[in-house]
Amino acid sequence: MLFRRRQPISRLTKLRELFWPRRGFIRSFHYLTKRVLRLSATPHAIAAGVVAGVASSWTPFIGLHFVLAFAIAYLIAGNMVAAAIGTAFGNPLTFPFIWAATWEVGHRLIGKGNPTAQSVDLEKRFSLSAIESMWQPILKPMLIGAIPLAIVSGIIIYCIIYFTVAKFQARRRERLAERARARLAEALQGSSI
């Protein structure tokens, strides 16, 4: 094999690196940032796509985030690749915080008061495996709570990504134009000799 390790790593090391990469999470963040910046689309399409991915990550529908992100991106003329990258907002490290925040906000918006005062028997709800039994106490508050959180985070993320991508693309066009001028000057100088 071309890219095989000389010393195979153990199963324990593979498991550890699944949850905590050897080179850290910063490297993955930088990769995703550069991937978004280098997409060939308008700044609006890229920003709208990422916002679609982030907005879908706020919903409690695990497993449907990509489908939701693509649907939202289609509706707001966003880039599909950027939407897929935006779903990285919801990951195993952020899901507990996302779920807690959406449930809390949802309960407050519905007007049920303090959500911690209610006891929900999750084991019973999941053993029935019926959406009807989970809708009222769990999914409805989370879905209602996801709406304002997705709107606020979407506005903030859209502004940040739109201006960052626009600036990056302007600098890239300037660099390419400068290279083209340099090549043209070199070609003209070479032909006059």
N, C-alpha and C positions, 0 to 999 in steps of 0.2 A: 504494500500500500504506500501511496505517496505521502500522505500526511499522518501516518500512524506514529504514536509515541514510542520512544525507545523503551521506556519503562512504563508499562500499563498502570493506570491508577486504580486504586481499590474501589470497591462498591461504596464504602463509607465516605471516601473522598468525593466520589461522584454525587452522592446524596448531599453532602455538605455544600458542594459547589452549586447544586440546584437551588438551594435557599440563600447562600451567600457566595457569590462568585469570587474567584481567586483575585481578580483584579478590581473588584468592587462594583458598585452600581453606578459610579460616576462615569465609567467608560461606556456603559450602555446608554446613559443619558446623553453623553456627547455624541455617540453614534446616531441616536434618534434625532438630535438637534441638527446635525449636519445633513442627515437624510431629508429632513423637512426643508431645510434651507436650499438644498440642491434640486428640489423638484422643479420640473419645467412647466410651470403654470403661473397664472397671475397671482399676485399677493392675496387678493380676495379669495380665490379658489383654494389656495393653500390654507389660509387662516380659517375659512369656513369649514374646510374638511377636518382640520384638527378640532375645531369647536364641536363638530358633529360627533367625533369620536369621544371627546370628553363628556359631552351631554349624554351620550348613550351609556357611558360608564356610571353615571349617577343613578340609572334605573336599577331596580332590583332583579331584572331579568337576566340572570347569568346564562351564558350560552347564546344569547341573542344580541350581544353588544355589537358584533360586526354587522349583522343584518340591520339593526337599528341605525348604526352609524352610516351605513351606505344609503339607507332610505332618507335620513336627515340630510346627508351631503347632497343627494340628488335634488331634494326640495330646495335647498339654499345655494345650489350651484357650486358645491364644494368639490375638491379633489378627492377621489376615492382612496388613493394611496395615503394621503394625509389623514383621511378619516380612519383608516386602519391603524395608522401610527398613533393617532389620538386616543384610541382605545387602550393604549398602554397606561393611561392615567389610572384606570382601574386594574389593579394587580393584587396579588395576595398580600402585599404589605399595606396597601391603601384601602382594601375592601372593608375591613372592620371599622375604620374611621368613616368611610362613606356610608355604610349601613347605619351606624350609630347616628350620624348627622341627619340623614334623610328620615330616619324613624323619629328622631326628636323634633325636627322641624315639621314633619307631617302631623304628629300628634298635636303640636301647638296650633297649626293651621286649622285642623279639624275642630279643635276646641275641646279636646278630651282632657285637658289639663296636663298634669305631670305624667309622662309615659312610664316612669319607673314605679308609679303607684299601682299600675295594673300588672297582674301576673298572667303571663301567657305560657301555657304548657306546650313548649315547642316539640317535645317528644311525641305528644299526642297528635299535634298538627301534622308533623312530617310522617308519622306512621300511617295516617289515613291517606296520605299522598293525594289529597284532593285540593285543587286550587280554591274551591269554594270555602273550605275550612280555613285556609290561610289568607284569603282575600281581606276580610274585615279587620282582623287584629294585626296583621303583619304587612301584607303587600299594599293595601290601600294607603296607609299612612306613609310608607316608604315612597310610593309613587307620587303622592301629593307633595311630600317633602323634597323630592328630587327636582321638581319643576323650578322653584325659586333658586335653588342651589345651582342648577344647570344654567339658568339664565345669568346669574351673577358671575359665575366662573367663566361662562361663555363670552360675556362682554369683555372681561378682563383679558382673557387669553386671546380673543380676536384682536384686540388693540395691540397687544404685545407682539403677536406673531405677524400681523399685517405690516407694522412698521419695520420690524426686524427683517422680514423677507424683502420688502421694498428696498431697504437700504442695502442689503446683501446683493440683490439683483442689479442695482444701480452701480455698485462698485465692481461687480463682475463684468458688466457691459463696458465700463471705463477701462478695465484691464485688457479686455479683448480688443477694444478699439486701439489702445496703445500698442499692443502686440502687432495688430494689423498695420498700423502706421510704421512701426519699426521694420516689419518685413517689406513693406512697399518701398521704404527709403533704402533698404539694403538691396532690393532688386533693382531699383533705379540706379543706384551707385554701381552695381555689378554690370549693368548693361551699358553704362557710359564708358567703361574701361575698354 
